[in-house]
Amino acid sequence: MAVVALVGTLDTKGREYGFLRDVLQAAGVESLLIDVGVLGSPVMTADVSRDDVARAAGSSLDEASNQPDRGSAISLMAKGASAVVSDLVSAGSIDGILGLGGTGGTTLVTEVMRALPVGFPKLMVSTVASGDTRPYVGSVDITMMYSIVDIAGINEISSMILTNAAAAMAGMVNAQKPEHVESKRVIAASMFGLTTPAVEAAREFLEGHGYEVMVFHATGAGGASMEKLVDSGFVAGVLDVTTTELADELVGGVFASGPTRLTAAGRADIPQVVSLGALDMVNFGARDTVRAEFSKRTLYVHNASVTLMRTSVDECRELGRRIAARLNDSANAATTTVFIPEGGFSGIDVEGQAFFDPDADAALIEALTADLNPSIPVIRRSVPVNDRSFAIEMAETLHNAIQNSSRTK
């Protein structure tokens, strides 16, 4: 019988967790209750007590209860619960994890979920699931369900929501696992709508040479997910065609991935090919969400939900410096190659299109090549990024680097 870990505060949410346990049991699924509360007395007996959780964090329940603020207590119990649940997953003792809560409970339980492997069933019922869930989901496959009403008692609405959540989890843990597929070397690739032709051509080449290509949409979370996958050790090489998320990080767009973007392949010491795809743009939401300070900049309405802004000469120059700095800090020069498409960085950065700006592109290229470790090969071609021959050359270079790396390890 499948077992689901129910992680939560059994002092303030004990009744609701008891309801989940009963629905799961009716569906033929066992539960393992893990108490992460630090306030009042639990209203039901846990299988893993709050004392056990605190000890797993290298602390004690008294210390957790006496933290100077609630955030510190949440962090301590999340650390302990992450250790407990990770051990249970490693031992094969649980098949899924389910939690519920408001902002505090969601913060705690999703931190535990983010420590678990991709593919392991994770479901969070939350009062904040209808807003910006990125701080909770991060780059992990957490399913978020909006609770509609607060997690405060069992009523006509909450009983339906929690029943659906338990049924969804029962379905996840009892689902037939996918059949084993032939193991192939994995390539992680970054793509945007305006760099799709390049990535598609490169993928066709790489798949023809026996690789499995996993494509990540460069939307901030996509880049972060790609970096996490590289860190996990599953990837043989990275085809980082679309580094646009660095522009959003610099200027304040909506698709920033943070300061670890473009660093994982270097840490993992695996081959990577890096290009400048879509660095001609910063991404915002709908046109009316673009900040007033950018009203006189070159804007392009990509669709009703996405407005693009052309990066300036100064911004491009700084992007060149940042790319060079990250590659210099983390990359093994023997396994990294930079490809520069001098004819344009995206499908609209070519002559006759909205973002064509040779001066801005040249500023980025000049700064990048000036600051880059001279041991890192740079291949410059007078074509746009979506040129098919350019894309295939990137793919072939990555393939050769992987082959050479395999022979030397």
C-alpha positions in Angstrom: 0.0 0.0 0.0 1.3 3.5 -0.9 2.3 5.8 1.9 2.0 9.6 1.8 3.9 11.9 4.1 1.6 14.5 5.6 3.9 17.4 6.8 2.3 20.1 8.8 1.6 21.9 12.1 -0.6 19.5 14.1 -1.4 22.1 16.7 -3.0 24.7 14.4 -4.0 22.4 11.5 -4.4 19.1 13.2 -8.1 18.7 12.3 -7.5 19.4 8.7 -4.6 16.9 8.5 -6.8 14.4 10.2 -9.4 14.9 7.4 -6.7 14.4 4.7 -5.6 11.2 6.5 -9.1 9.8 6.5 -9.7 10.6 2.8 -6.4 9.0 1.9 -7.2 5.9 3.9 -10.6 5.6 2.2 -8.7 5.7 -1.1 -6.4 2.9 0.0 -3.4 5.0 0.8 -1.6 5.1 4.2 -0.4 8.3 5.8 2.7 9.1 7.8 2.1 12.2 9.9 5.1 14.5 10.5 4.5 17.3 13.0 6.4 20.6 12.4 4.5 22.7 14.9 6.2 24.6 17.7 3.3 26.4 19.4 0.4 24.7 21.2 -0.1 21.0 21.9 -0.8 18.8 18.8 -4.4 17.7 18.5 -3.4 14.3 17.2 -0.5 11.9 17.5 2.2 12.2 14.9 4.2 9.4 13.5 7.3 11.7 13.5 7.1 14.1 16.4 8.1 17.7 16.5 10.9 16.8 18.9 12.2 14.3 16.3 12.0 17.0 13.6 13.9 19.6 15.7 16.6 17.0 16.5 17.0 16.3 12.8 17.9 20.0 12.4 20.6 19.6 15.1 18.5 21.5 17.6 15.7 20.9 20.1 12.1 21.7 20.4 12.8 24.2 23.2 15.2 26.1 20.9 12.7 26.1 18.1 10.0 27.3 20.3 12.1 30.2 21.6 13.3 31.6 18.3 13.1 35.4 18.2 10.6 35.4 15.4 8.3 33.0 13.5 10.5 33.0 10.4 13.4 31.6 12.4 11.3 28.9 13.8 10.0 28.0 10.4 13.5 27.8 9.0 14.7 25.5 11.8 11.8 23.1 11.5 11.9 23.1 7.7 15.6 22.1 7.9 14.7 19.2 10.2 11.7 18.1 8.2 13.8 18.2 5.0 16.3 15.8 6.5 13.6 13.5 7.9 11.6 13.4 4.6 14.7 13.0 2.4 15.8 10.0 4.5 12.3 8.5 4.1 12.4 9.0 0.3 15.9 7.4 0.1 14.7 4.4 2.1 11.7 4.0 -0.1 9.4 4.4 2.9 7.1 7.0 1.4 5.6 7.5 -2.1 4.5 11.1 -2.0 4.2 14.3 0.2 1.1 16.4 0.8 0.9 19.6 2.8 -1.5 22.5 3.5 -1.2 25.9 5.0 -1.1 29.7 4.8 2.0 31.7 4.1 4.0 30.2 7.0 2.9 26.6 6.4 3.4 26.9 2.6 6.9 28.3 3.2 7.9 25.5 5.5 6.4 22.5 3.6 7.5 23.7 0.1 11.1 24.0 1.4 10.9 20.3 2.3 9.4 19.5 -1.1 12.2 21.4 -3.0 14.7 19.1 -1.3 13.1 16.0 -3.0 13.9 14.5 -6.4 12.1 15.5 -9.6 9.2 13.1 -10.3 8.5 12.4 -6.6 4.8 13.4 -6.1 4.5 16.7 -4.3 1.2 18.6 -3.6 0.7 21.7 -1.6 -2.8 23.1 -0.7 -2.2 26.8 0.0 -4.0 30.1 0.5 -1.3 31.7 -1.7 -1.5 29.4 -4.6 -3.4 31.9 -6.8 -0.6 34.5 -6.6 3.1 34.4 -7.4 4.1 30.9 -6.5 7.7 31.1 -7.7 9.1 31.6 -4.2 7.5 28.4 -3.1 7.8 26.2 -6.2 11.3 27.3 -7.3 12.6 25.0 -9.9 11.0 21.8 -8.6 7.8 20.0 -9.8 5.5 21.0 -6.9 1.8 21.0 -7.7 0.0 23.9 -6.0 -3.7 23.9 -5.3 -5.5 27.1 -4.2 -7.5 26.5 -1.0 -10.2 29.2 -1.9 -10.9 29.6 1.9 -8.4 29.8 4.7 -7.1 26.5 6.1 -9.2 26.9 9.3 -11.6 24.1 9.9 -13.7 21.7 7.8 -16.6 23.4 6.1 -18.6 23.0 2.9 -15.8 24.5 0.7 -12.7 23.3 2.5 -14.0 19.7 2.7 -14.3 19.6 -1.1 -10.9 21.1 -1.7 -9.2 18.8 0.7 -11.0 15.8 -0.6 -9.8 16.7 -4.1 -6.3 17.2 -2.9 -6.2 13.8 -1.2 -7.7 12.1 -4.3 -5.2 13.8 -6.5 -2.4 12.6 -4.3 -3.8 9.1 -4.2 -3.8 9.1 -8.0 -0.2 10.3 -8.1 1.2 7.7 -5.8 -0.9 4.8 -7.3 -0.2 5.8 -11.0 1.6 3.3 -13.1 5.2 4.4 -13.4 6.4 5.1 -17.0 8.2 2.2 -18.7 11.9 2.3 -18.6 13.3 4.0 -21.7 16.7 3.5 -23.1 19.1 5.6 -21.3 20.7 8.3 -23.4 23.1 11.1 -22.6 21.2 14.2 -21.8 21.7 17.7 -23.3 20.1 20.7 -21.5 19.3 23.5 -23.9 17.8 27.0 -23.4 15.2 28.3 -25.8 12.9 31.3 -26.4 10.3 31.8 -29.0 12.6 34.1 -30.9 15.5 31.6 -30.8 13.4 28.5 -31.6 14.8 27.9 -35.1 18.3 27.7 -33.8 17.5 25.3 -31.0 15.3 23.1 -33.2 18.1 22.7 -35.7 20.6 22.0 -33.0 18.3 19.5 -31.3 17.7 17.6 -34.6 21.5 17.2 -35.0 22.1 16.1 -31.4 19.2 13.7 -31.4 20.6 12.2 -34.6 23.8 11.6 -32.6 22.1 9.7 -29.8 21.4 12.4 -27.3 18.2 13.2 -25.4 17.7 17.0 -25.6 15.8 18.6 -22.7 14.7 22.1 -23.7 14.1 24.8 -21.0 12.1 27.9 -21.8 14.1 30.9 -20.7 11.5 32.4 -18.5 13.5 32.8 -15.3 12.1 29.6 -13.7 13.2 27.7 -16.9 16.8 28.8 -16.6 16.8 28.1 -12.9 15.4 24.6 -13.5 18.1 24.0 -16.1 20.8 25.0 -13.7 19.4 22.7 -11.0 19.3 19.8 -13.4 22.9 20.4 -14.3 23.8 20.5 -10.7 22.0 17.2 -10.1 24.5 15.4 -12.3 22.1 14.1 -15.0 23.5 16.2 -17.8 26.3 15.4 -20.2 26.4 18.9 -21.8 24.7 22.3 -22.0 23.6 24.1 -25.2 23.0 27.5 -23.7 21.8 29.2 -26.8 19.4 31.6 -25.0 20.9 33.6 -22.2 18.2 36.3 -22.2 17.5 35.9 -18.5 20.7 37.8 -17.7 19.2 40.9 -19.4 16.1 40.6 -17.2 18.3 40.3 -14.1 20.2 43.4 -15.1 17.3 45.7 -16.0 14.5 44.3 -13.9 12.5 42.3 -16.3 10.1 39.5 -15.3 12.2 36.6 -16.5 15.3 36.9 -14.3 16.9 33.7 -13.0 19.2 35.2 -10.4 23.0 35.3 -9.9 23.6 31.6 -10.3 22.4 31.6 -14.0 25.2 30.5 -16.3 27.3 28.9 -13.5 26.2 25.2 -13.1 28.0 23.7 -16.1 31.3 25.2 -14.8 30.7 23.8 -11.3 29.9 20.4 -12.8 32.9 20.6 -15.2 30.9 19.5 -18.2 31.0 20.8 -21.8 28.9 23.8 -22.6 28.3 25.9 -25.6 27.1 29.4 -24.8 25.6 32.0 -27.1 23.9 35.3 -26.9 20.3 34.4 -27.8 17.7 37.0 -27.1 20.1 39.3 -25.2 18.6 42.1 -27.4 15.6 42.2 -25.2 14.2 42.6 -21.7 10.8 41.0 -20.9 7.9 42.6 -19.2 4.2 41.7 -18.9 1.4 43.4 -20.7 2.1 46.7 -22.4 0.5 48.7 -19.5 2.8 47.1 -17.0 6.0 48.5 -18.5 7.5 51.0 -16.1 7.1 54.7 -17.0 10.8 55.2 -17.0 11.0 53.0 -20.1 8.1 54.6 -22.0 10.5 56.2 -24.6 12.5 53.0 -25.2 12.0 50.7 -28.2 9.1 48.4 -27.2 7.7 45.4 -29.0 4.4 43.8 -28.1 5.1 40.1 -28.4 1.6 39.1 -27.4 -1.1 40.3 -25.0 0.9 39.1 -21.9 4.5 39.9 -23.0 6.1 43.1 -24.0 9.8 43.2 -25.0 12.2 46.2 -24.6 15.3 46.5 -26.7 18.5 46.5 -24.6 20.6 49.7 -24.9 24.2 50.1 -25.8 25.1 50.5 -22.1 23.0 47.6 -21.0 24.6 45.4 -23.7 28.1 46.4 -22.7 27.3 45.4 -19.1 25.8 42.1 -20.2 29.0 41.3 -22.0 31.0 41.9 -18.9 28.6 39.8 -16.7 28.7 36.9 -19.1 32.5 37.0 -19.2 32.7 37.2 -15.4 30.5 34.2 -14.8 32.2 32.1 -17.4 35.6 33.1 -16.1 34.6 32.3 -12.5 33.1 28.9 -13.1 34.0 27.5 -16.5 36.7 25.1 -17.4 38.2 26.7 -20.5 38.8 23.2 -21.9 35.0 22.5 -21.9 33.5 25.9 -22.7 33.0 27.5 -26.1 31.3 30.8 -26.8 29.5 31.3 -30.1 28.8 34.9 -31.2 26.1 35.5 -33.9 27.2 38.9 -35.3 24.2 39.1 -37.5 21.7 39.4 -34.6 20.8 37.8 -31.3 17.1 37.0 -32.0 14.5 36.7 -34.7 13.7 40.4 -34.4 17.3 41.6 -34.1 18.0 41.4 -37.9 17.9 44.1 -40.5 14.4 45.3 -41.2 13.1 44.0 -37.8 12.1 46.0 -34.7 15.2 45.3 -32.5 17.9 45.6 -35.2 20.7 47.6 -33.5 24.2 46.8 -34.6 25.7 49.3 -32.2 24.2 47.7 -29.2 25.1 44.2 -30.3 28.7 45.3 -31.0 29.0 46.8 -27.5 28.0 43.5 -26.0 30.4 41.5 -28.2 33.3 43.9 -27.5 32.8 43.8 -23.8 32.5 40.1 -23.7 35.6 39.4 -25.8 37.6 41.9 -24.0 36.9 40.4 -20.5 36.7 36.8 -21.3 39.4 34.4 -20.3 41.5 34.1 -23.5 41.7 30.3 -23.0 38.0 30.0 -23.7 37.4 29.6 -27.4 35.2 32.2 -29.1 33.7 31.4 -32.5 32.3 34.5 -34.4 30.1 34.1 -37.4 28.5 37.0 -39.4 25.0 35.4 -39.3 22.0 35.7 -37.0 21.5 33.3 -34.1 18.8 31.5 -36.0 20.9 30.7 -39.0 20.8 26.9 -39.5 24.4 26.4 -40.2 25.3 28.4 -37.1 23.0 26.2 -34.9 24.4 23.0 -36.3 28.0 24.2 -35.7 27.1 24.9 -32.1 25.6 21.4 -31.7 28.5 19.7 -33.5 31.0 21.6 -31.3 29.2 20.5 -28.1 29.0 16.9 -29.4 32.8 16.9 -30.1 33.5 18.4 -26.6 31.4 15.7 -24.9 33.2 13.0 -26.9 36.6 14.4 -25.9 35.5 14.8 -22.3 34.4 11.2 -22.2 37.7 9.9 -23.4 39.7 11.9 -20.9 37.7 11.0 -17.8 
